[in-house]
Each structure stands twice: as C-alpha cells, then as structure tokens.
C-alpha cells in the first residue's frame, strides 16, 4: 500500500519540480536584484550597483553571484566581505541560503579583492615574492644627516604630475592639455602638489624618485660638458699616474643646437669620458664649474655612460651655498640620460664653491664615466611646427623632456610625430619602462636597468560640481592587459592593491589631520594608458 502511495505522489509531483525550481530561481533573482539595487556603503562613493547575472546549480548546491562593475569600486576588507556574504545569505530563500555562495566583482571573488596588506592569507600571485633588487641604489645621498632603515628605504619609484603644455598639430599651436578652471589648469595645478610636497616626502622616506617631466622651476639653465662648454663655465680633468681620462666607447651628450627638431637625440652628438678606478681618494677627478647667471636654486643633473666595466659606487660631490653634498651613483644603470641629484642654492658667477666633482675613487675595480652636468630646469627647446613653446621646460609635457633626456624616438613618439597629445600621455609610462628595462622588475624589455617597483600619476580631473561639497579622491588601475600579468610575471591585481592602499591612507590621514570627512570615490579598473603600459604596479 505504501509503495502504491509513493508511486502516485511521484507521478503527481514530478511534473511540478521544474516549476518549483523555476519559481525558486525567480525568487533568488528578485532578492539579489533588490539587494544590489539598495546596496550602500559608507566606505566609498560608488554610485548605484546592479546584479549582472547569477548561476544557480541546485544539484551541486552552489550559487555564483556576479555584480555590476560599480560594486567592485569599493574597498574590501575581511570584515566588510563577511558582512556582505551574511546580508546576501539572509536575503535568500531556503534552501538556497544554505548553498555555497560566491560573490564576484571586478572579475574576481570579492574575497580576492582584499589587499594583501589587509588580509591574513596572502595572495602570493600578486606579490614580488623572491623578486627583489639587492645592489647599490641608482642615486644615494651619503650626506643625509640621518640614516633611513625602514619605510621606503632603497625603493625606486616613478611619479609624475599629469599633463603639460603640448603642440597641437592640427591647430599649429602650443596649448595646455586641460581647460582653464578656477584661475589655473590641471597642467599647472598638479605640480603644486607633486614637486614641492609628494616627491620630497617619498624621498625623505627613503625612496629614489624619478619623474618623466622636468622637476626644477628654475628658468635658467647652464650645461657644462667636455664637448660644449659655455663661456665663463669650465670643465676640468685631473689625471693621476696611470689613471688617465679617455673617451668612452659609447657616444655622449653635446649641445650642438639651441633648438632641437623632432627625433634628434642630444646624447648622440658628443663624447663621454672614462677613467679607471682606484681606492685612493681625490687623486684623479673631473670638475664641472658653471657660470651661474643669477643667484637661486638650481637642480643638478649629471650624466654618464653605462659601460661593461662601470662601477656601482661612483663618487660625486656637489659644492653649493649650503656646503658639500656627497652622492654615490650606480653607473651600472641609467647611462645616457639626465640623472637628478638634488636642488641646491648657487651664487651668481663662476666660483670654486659652486661646482660638481666626480672622483675615480671606488671600492670596485672598473671605470667611472663622465659626461655633461646640467644646472637648472631651463626653457623648452624642442621645436614643433616651426616654433618652441616659449615656456619653462617644467611646464611642458613629458614628451619634450624625454627627447632632451636622450630617450629613443619610439619612447616619446609612438605616433611618429603625428600626435603629440597621445605621445605625451604614453611617454610617462614608456620612459619609465625604458629606464627599468633589464631590471629584475622588467627583465625582458631592453633598457637602462633602473629597478622601478611602481608608478603613480597624479591628476586633478579638471572638472567641477555645482554643489558646494568635497569631491574626493578617485583611483584608477588596469588588469585587462598582457593576459593579466605585469612584466615580471605577477598578477596585475597588485595595481588594485596599490590603488586601494593609497586611497585608504589618504582618507585616514586627511580626516585625522584636518578634521574633515574626506570623500573617498571609486576605484576604477579601466583601460588608461598610464595604468595599462607600465611594466610594474601602477595607478593614477
């Protein structure tokens, strides 16, 4: 009898099972739709979220939930992630709320969007792991009155201040890249943060900071070189016994022109010098003594050639109004371009307390190389459309500084001279990549072996809102490029970690310092050149 009843019930209810399952699926869809429609977070301004789709498998008892991109704009921590899972589980009907649920945003389970710094179980796929640089730094100030032992000690970074003046070919004019707004333009405004504050802060924390734009606001410029030395300035060499200065096998800098046409490299117009090293101090050296046109603060850039026998501890002394500052330069990297040492005050004229000295003293057996030394930022001297910008070099875009700094043409003009606007945007990343090529963080690319670990571009959006409110900070990164990998093989989601940590730190510090509720905006995973092209973790 029981068997007959069971068979009858099976016959009655089997046709209803698909209907019941469909009804359950519709309920799940409605609950998830409502959850994301009503979702709000106090941690970031992410706009409206939506349910993209879901995959419900009753046989395996699993539910995969895919949210709209805006849901991934927020920061995730272990606490907030647990709360999201709990709220979604509570909103679902039984028995689905007992299924294995996975929530996806930004192409990943939200558990994997928690930065490594804020999680217990680390994602090693986005860590450098065994990849690290252990040699001498590119530039090291040995006269620093304190020793940096933690923080950013020994970290090489690339940081830039967004846009600059460029030549617009179709209008045959030099112009700003961003509109005039509130009495300024983004081309000018971001420099007021990056140059006097952000870069020095990072340097004081121990970082070696490169920027692909001129950083010195000094309009004057004096270049002292073994090939072309301006009147009043002096280049001197002192030999010692068998240690004698000779021409290096690679070409060097020479300023043959006052204005440079497109695709002309000043670092291929002259010669560089070299000398064998010795352990005895101050025996053989080269001196660059500028004739400073007016008293003021001048950036000091040196240059040299990286040769097979170059040493990593070339000794430079900068004599200036504040005394003497000693630098150790690793000439095994970064040859054939301007290498920034620092900004110092110099008196007007030519004197023995305003100069740069390179000694052949070294703990290593090899050679040191000497080329031009540049004092001051100077005026733009790259000709486009028959004219120069007429502006100080620091106001121009990265494209023009890269040419003056000896970069290969494809680095600063992917367009072959047809679109300076796009070229400038790309130059910021491509110049950094070229400098880092051959380093442990960018091993496959040809370049100058400077071990940059990350890049950051600082922008100001160049927009406004009619409401009187804080707009806040937006972070942008890119994962959808090069099969999701950076050049050393780690996951591009390391860039999301970087963006998340920077935005988190900014809000925390601004809130604490100024007593305001600083607005944290979204984190966008977008296809921007400045976050797509860099070989290392990057954000803007």
C-alpha positions in Angstrom: 0.0 0.0 0.0 2.8 2.4 0.9 4.5 1.6 -2.3 1.4 2.5 -4.3 1.0 5.8 -2.4 4.7 6.7 -3.1 4.3 6.0 -6.8 1.2 8.1 -7.0 2.8 11.0 -5.2 5.8 10.8 -7.5 3.6 10.8 -10.6 1.7 13.8 -9.2 4.7 16.0 -8.2 7.4 15.1 -10.7 5.9 17.4 -13.4 5.8 20.2 -10.7 9.6 20.0 -9.9 10.8 22.2 -12.8 8.0 24.7 -12.0 9.1 24.8 -8.3 12.7 25.2 -9.3 11.9 28.0 -11.8 9.9 29.7 -9.1 12.8 29.4 -6.7 15.2 30.8 -9.3 12.9 33.8 -9.9 12.8 34.4 -6.2 16.6 34.3 -6.0 16.9 36.7 -8.9 14.4 39.2 -7.3 16.1 39.0 -3.9 19.6 39.6 -5.5 18.3 42.4 -7.7 16.8 44.1 -4.7 20.0 43.6 -2.6 22.3 45.3 -5.2 19.7 48.0 -6.0 19.5 49.0 -2.4 23.2 48.4 -1.5 25.0 51.3 0.0 28.4 51.6 1.6 29.9 54.3 3.8 33.4 53.4 2.7 33.3 54.9 -0.8 31.1 56.8 -3.3 30.5 54.0 -5.8 27.1 55.1 -7.3 24.3 52.6 -8.0 25.0 48.9 -8.1 23.2 46.2 -10.0 23.0 42.5 -10.3 24.7 41.4 -13.6 23.8 37.8 -13.5 23.9 34.7 -11.3 24.5 31.0 -11.8 22.4 28.7 -9.6 23.2 24.9 -9.5 20.7 23.0 -7.4 22.5 19.7 -8.0 25.8 21.0 -6.7 24.2 23.3 -4.3 26.2 26.4 -5.4 25.3 30.0 -6.2 27.6 32.3 -8.1 26.6 35.9 -8.0 28.1 38.4 -10.5 27.7 42.1 -9.6 27.9 45.1 -11.8 31.3 46.8 -12.2 30.3 49.6 -9.7 30.1 47.0 -6.9 33.9 46.5 -7.3 34.6 50.2 -7.0 34.6 49.9 -3.2 37.4 48.8 -0.9 37.0 45.3 0.6 38.3 44.1 3.9 37.8 40.8 5.7 35.2 42.4 7.9 33.1 44.1 5.1 33.4 41.0 2.9 32.0 38.8 5.7 29.2 41.3 6.3 28.2 41.3 2.6 28.1 37.5 2.5 26.0 37.5 5.6 23.5 40.0 4.3 23.1 38.2 1.0 22.7 34.9 2.7 20.0 36.3 4.9 18.1 37.7 2.0 17.9 34.5 0.0 15.1 31.9 0.3 15.6 28.5 1.7 17.2 26.2 0.8 19.5 28.4 -1.3 20.7 30.3 1.7 22.5 27.1 2.7 24.3 26.7 -0.7 27.9 27.5 -1.3 27.8 31.2 -2.3 30.5 33.1 -4.2 30.1 36.8 -5.0 32.1 38.2 -7.9 33.1 41.8 -8.7 35.8 43.2 -10.9 36.4 39.8 -12.4 37.3 38.1 -9.0 35.6 36.7 -5.9 35.3 39.7 -3.6 37.5 37.8 -1.0 40.3 38.1 -3.5 39.9 41.9 -3.8 41.1 42.4 -0.2 44.6 43.9 -0.4 47.3 41.6 0.8 48.2 44.2 3.4 44.8 43.8 5.0 44.3 40.1 4.9 45.6 37.2 6.9 46.0 34.7 4.0 48.2 36.4 1.4 47.7 36.1 -2.4 51.2 35.3 -3.5 50.3 35.7 -7.1 50.3 39.5 -6.7 53.5 39.6 -4.6 57.0 40.1 -5.8 57.9 37.0 -3.7 61.6 36.3 -4.5 61.9 39.2 -6.9 63.9 42.0 -5.3 66.8 44.3 -6.0 69.9 44.0 -3.8 72.6 46.1 -5.4 73.6 49.7 -4.8 70.9 52.3 -5.3 70.7 54.4 -8.5 71.3 57.6 -6.6 72.2 57.8 -2.9 72.8 60.9 -0.8 75.6 60.0 1.6 75.5 63.4 3.4 72.0 62.9 4.7 72.1 63.8 8.4 70.2 60.7 9.4 70.0 57.1 8.3 66.8 55.6 6.9 66.4 52.0 7.9 62.8 51.3 7.2 59.9 52.9 5.3 60.7 53.2 1.6 64.5 52.6 2.0 66.0 51.6 -1.3 62.8 51.7 -3.3 62.8 53.1 -6.8 59.6 54.8 -7.8 58.3 56.7 -10.8 55.9 59.6 -10.0 54.5 62.3 -12.3 52.3 65.3 -12.3 49.8 64.6 -15.1 49.7 66.9 -18.1 51.8 69.7 -19.5 51.8 72.1 -22.5 51.9 70.3 -25.9 51.9 71.2 -29.6 48.6 70.6 -31.2 49.4 69.8 -34.8 46.0 70.4 -36.5 45.8 73.9 -35.0 49.6 74.7 -35.3 49.8 76.0 -31.8 51.2 75.2 -28.3 48.5 74.9 -25.7 47.5 73.4 -22.4 46.1 69.9 -22.4 43.4 70.7 -19.8 40.9 73.6 -19.6 41.4 76.7 -17.5 39.4 76.3 -14.3 39.4 78.3 -11.1 42.3 80.5 -12.2 44.6 77.6 -13.2 44.7 74.5 -15.3 45.5 70.9 -14.4 48.7 71.2 -16.3 49.9 73.6 -13.6 47.8 72.7 -10.6 49.1 69.1 -10.0 52.7 70.3 -10.0 51.9 72.4 -6.9 51.4 69.1 -5.0 53.8 66.7 -6.7 57.1 68.7 -6.9 57.3 70.6 -3.6 55.4 68.0 -1.4 54.9 64.5 -2.7 58.3 63.8 -4.2 60.2 65.2 -1.2 58.0 63.2 1.2 58.8 60.0 -0.7 62.5 60.8 -0.8 62.6 61.6 2.9 61.1 58.2 3.5 64.0 56.6 1.6 62.7 56.3 -1.9 64.6 57.1 -5.1 62.0 59.1 -7.1 62.1 59.6 -10.9 59.7 61.8 -12.7 59.4 61.9 -16.5 58.9 65.7 -16.5 61.3 68.5 -15.6 61.0 69.0 -11.8 63.0 72.2 -11.4 61.1 75.5 -11.7 64.3 77.4 -12.4 64.1 79.1 -15.8 67.9 79.4 -16.2 70.0 76.5 -17.4 73.7 76.0 -17.6 75.2 72.9 -19.1 78.9 72.2 -18.6 80.3 69.5 -20.8 83.6 68.2 -22.2 82.4 68.9 -25.7 80.5 72.1 -25.5 81.2 74.4 -22.5 79.5 77.9 -22.4 81.7 81.0 -22.0 82.6 81.5 -18.3 82.0 77.9 -17.3 84.8 75.3 -17.0 85.2 71.6 -17.5 88.5 70.3 -16.0 90.1 66.9 -15.7 92.9 65.8 -13.4 94.8 62.6 -14.1 96.9 60.5 -11.6 99.8 58.3 -12.7 98.3 55.6 -15.0 94.8 56.6 -14.3 94.0 58.9 -17.2 90.8 60.3 -18.7 90.0 59.0 -22.2 87.0 58.9 -24.5 84.4 56.3 -23.7 83.5 53.8 -26.4 79.8 55.0 -26.4 78.7 58.4 -27.6 77.7 61.1 -25.2 76.0 64.4 -24.8 76.8 67.6 -26.6 74.7 70.7 -27.0 75.2 71.5 -30.7 72.0 73.4 -31.1 69.9 75.9 -29.2 66.6 74.4 -30.6 66.1 70.8 -31.4 63.9 69.3 -34.1 61.8 66.2 -33.6 63.7 62.9 -33.4 67.1 64.5 -32.7 69.0 63.0 -29.7 71.5 65.3 -27.9 73.0 62.3 -26.2 74.3 61.1 -29.6 76.1 64.3 -30.6 79.2 64.2 -28.4 81.6 62.0 -26.4 81.7 60.8 -22.9 84.8 60.4 -20.8 86.1 57.5 -18.7 88.9 56.6 -16.3 89.9 53.5 -14.4 89.1 53.5 -10.7 91.4 53.3 -7.7 90.9 53.1 -3.9 92.9 56.2 -3.1 90.7 59.3 -2.5 90.8 62.5 -4.5 93.7 61.6 -6.8 92.0 61.8 -10.3 88.8 63.6 -10.9 86.7 65.7 -13.2 85.2 69.1 -12.4 82.2 71.0 -13.8 82.2 74.6 -12.8 79.2 76.6 -14.1 78.9 80.3 -14.6 75.6 80.8 -12.9 73.6 83.7 -14.4 71.7 84.7 -11.2 71.7 83.5 -7.6 69.0 80.9 -6.9 68.1 77.3 -6.5 69.2 75.0 -9.3 68.6 71.3 -9.9 71.8 69.4 -10.5 71.6 66.6 -13.1 74.7 64.5 -14.0 75.1 62.2 -17.0 77.4 59.3 -17.8 77.5 56.2 -20.0 76.9 52.7 -18.6 79.8 50.6 -19.8 80.7 46.9 -19.4 83.2 47.8 -16.6 81.2 50.6 -14.9 81.2 50.6 -11.1 78.2 50.9 -8.8 79.7 53.4 -6.4 80.8 56.5 -8.4 81.5 59.3 -6.0 80.1 62.8 -6.8 80.5 65.9 -4.7 78.2 68.9 -5.2 79.6 72.2 -3.8 76.9 74.7 -3.2 76.0 77.6 -0.8 74.9 75.1 1.9 78.2 73.2 1.9 79.2 70.0 0.2 76.9 67.1 -0.5 78.2 63.7 -1.4 76.4 61.2 -3.7 77.0 57.6 -4.6 75.8 56.9 -8.1 75.4 53.4 -9.5 76.7 53.8 -13.1 75.8 50.3 -13.9 72.3 51.6 -14.7 70.8 54.7 -16.1 73.5 55.7 -18.5 72.9 58.2 -21.4 70.3 60.4 -19.7 70.0 63.1 -17.1 70.2 61.8 -13.5 68.8 64.1 -10.8 70.9 64.5 -7.7 69.1 67.3 -5.9 68.3 71.0 -5.9 70.8 73.4 -4.3 71.4 77.2 -4.0 74.2 78.7 -6.0 75.6 82.2 -6.1 75.9 84.1 -9.3 79.0 83.7 -11.3 81.8 81.1 -11.5 83.5 80.1 -8.3 85.1 77.2 -6.5 82.2 76.7 -4.1 79.7 76.2 -6.8 80.6 73.1 -8.8 80.3 69.3 -9.2 83.3 66.9 -8.8 83.5 63.3 -9.9 86.3 61.2 -8.4 87.7 58.0 -9.7 87.7 56.6 -6.1 85.9 53.4 -5.8 85.8 50.2 -3.8 85.3 48.3 -7.1 87.7 47.6 -9.9 86.4 49.1 -13.1 85.8 52.5 -14.7 83.8 55.7 -13.9 82.3 57.7 -16.8 81.8 61.4 -17.0 79.5 63.4 -19.3 77.6 66.6 -19.2 76.3 68.2 -15.9 73.2 70.4 -16.1 72.3 73.1 -13.6 68.7 74.4 -13.6 65.5 73.4 -15.4 65.8 75.8 -18.3 63.4 76.8 -21.1 61.7 74.5 -23.5 64.0 73.9 -26.6 62.1 71.3 -28.6 60.8 72.7 -31.9 57.4 71.6 -33.2 55.7 73.2 -36.2 58.5 75.7 -36.6 58.4 77.1 -33.0 59.2 76.2 -29.4 56.7 76.6 -26.6 58.2 79.7 -25.1 57.6 78.2 -21.7 59.9 77.0 -19.0 60.7 73.3 -19.5 58.8 72.3 -16.3 55.6 73.5 -17.9 55.9 71.3 -21.0 54.7 67.7 -21.3 56.8 64.6 -20.7 57.2 64.1 -24.5 59.6 67.0 -24.8 61.6 66.4 -21.7 62.1 62.8 -22.7 63.7 63.9 -26.0 66.0 66.3 -24.1 66.9 63.4 -21.8 68.1 61.2 -24.6 65.2 58.7 -24.9 64.8 56.7 -28.1 62.2 58.1 -30.5 59.7 55.3 -30.0 59.6 56.1 -26.3 58.4 59.7 -26.7 56.6 59.5 -30.1 54.7 56.3 -30.8 52.8 58.3 -33.3 56.0 59.1 -35.3 55.4 62.8 -34.8 51.7 62.9 -35.8 50.0 63.3 -32.4 51.9 65.0 -29.5 48.9 64.7 -27.2 48.8 60.9 -27.3 52.6 60.8 -27.3 52.8 62.8 -24.1 50.4 60.5 -22.3 52.2 57.4 -23.4 55.7 58.9 -22.7 55.2 58.9 -19.0 54.9 55.1 -18.9 57.2 54.2 -21.8 60.1 56.3 -20.4 59.8 54.6 -17.1 59.7 51.2 -18.9 62.8 52.0 -20.9 64.7 53.1 -17.8 63.6 49.9 -16.0 64.2 47.6 -18.9 66.6 44.7 -18.0 66.0 45.1 -14.2 64.5 42.4 -12.0 61.1 44.1 -12.3 61.2 44.4 -16.1 63.6 41.7 -17.2 62.5 41.0 -20.8 62.4 44.6 -22.0 65.6 46.3 -23.3 66.6 49.4 -21.3 68.7 51.0 -18.6 68.2 48.6 -15.7 66.8 51.0 -13.1 64.7 48.8 -10.8 61.5 50.8 -10.6 58.9 48.9 -8.4 55.8 51.0 -9.1 54.4 54.1 -10.8 51.9 56.8 -9.8 50.4 59.5 -11.8 48.8 62.5 -10.0 45.8 64.1 -11.7 43.1 66.5 -10.7 40.2 65.6 -13.0 39.9 69.2 -14.4 36.2 69.3 -13.6 33.8 70.8 -11.2 30.4 70.3 -9.4 27.7 72.9 -8.8 27.1 71.8 -5.3 29.4 73.1 -2.5 30.9 69.8 -1.4 34.2 67.8 -1.3 34.7 65.8 -4.4 37.3 63.5 -3.0 39.9 61.1 -4.5 39.5 58.6 -7.3 41.9 55.7 -8.0 42.4 54.0 -11.4 44.2 50.8 -12.3 44.2 48.3 -15.2 44.1 44.5 -15.1 42.9 43.6 -18.6 46.2 43.8 -20.4 49.1 41.3 -21.1 46.9 38.4 -20.0 46.5 40.0 -16.6 50.3 39.9 -15.9 52.9 42.6 -15.2 56.3 42.2 -16.9 57.9 40.3 -14.0 55.1 37.7 -14.1 52.9 38.8 -11.1 49.2 39.5 -11.3 48.1 42.9 -12.4 45.7 42.9 -9.4 48.8 44.2 -7.5 47.8 47.5 -9.0 44.4 47.3 -7.4 46.1 46.7 -4.1 48.2 49.8 -4.7 45.2 51.9 -5.5 43.2 50.6 -2.5 46.0 51.2 -0.1 46.7 54.8 -1.4 43.1 55.8 -1.2 42.7 54.2 2.3 45.8 56.0 3.5 44.8 59.4 2.0 41.3 59.3 3.6 42.7 58.2 7.0 45.4 60.9 7.1 43.3 63.8 5.7 40.5 63.0 8.1 42.9 62.9 11.1 45.0 65.9 10.1 42.3 68.3 9.1 39.2 67.0 10.9 37.1 66.6 7.8 35.2 63.7 6.3 37.3 63.4 3.1 35.3 61.8 0.3 36.7 58.5 -1.0 35.5 58.0 -4.5 35.6 54.8 -6.6 38.4 52.5 -7.7 38.1 52.1 -11.5 39.5 49.1 -13.4 39.8 51.0 -16.7 41.9 51.0 -19.8 44.0 54.1 -19.2 47.5 54.4 -20.9 49.2 55.4 -17.6 48.0 52.3 -15.8 48.0 49.9 -18.8 51.5 50.5 -20.2 53.7 50.5 -17.1 55.7 47.3 -16.5 55.1 47.4 -12.8 52.1 48.0 -10.4 50.7 51.4 -11.3 47.8 53.7 -10.5 46.6 57.2 -11.3 
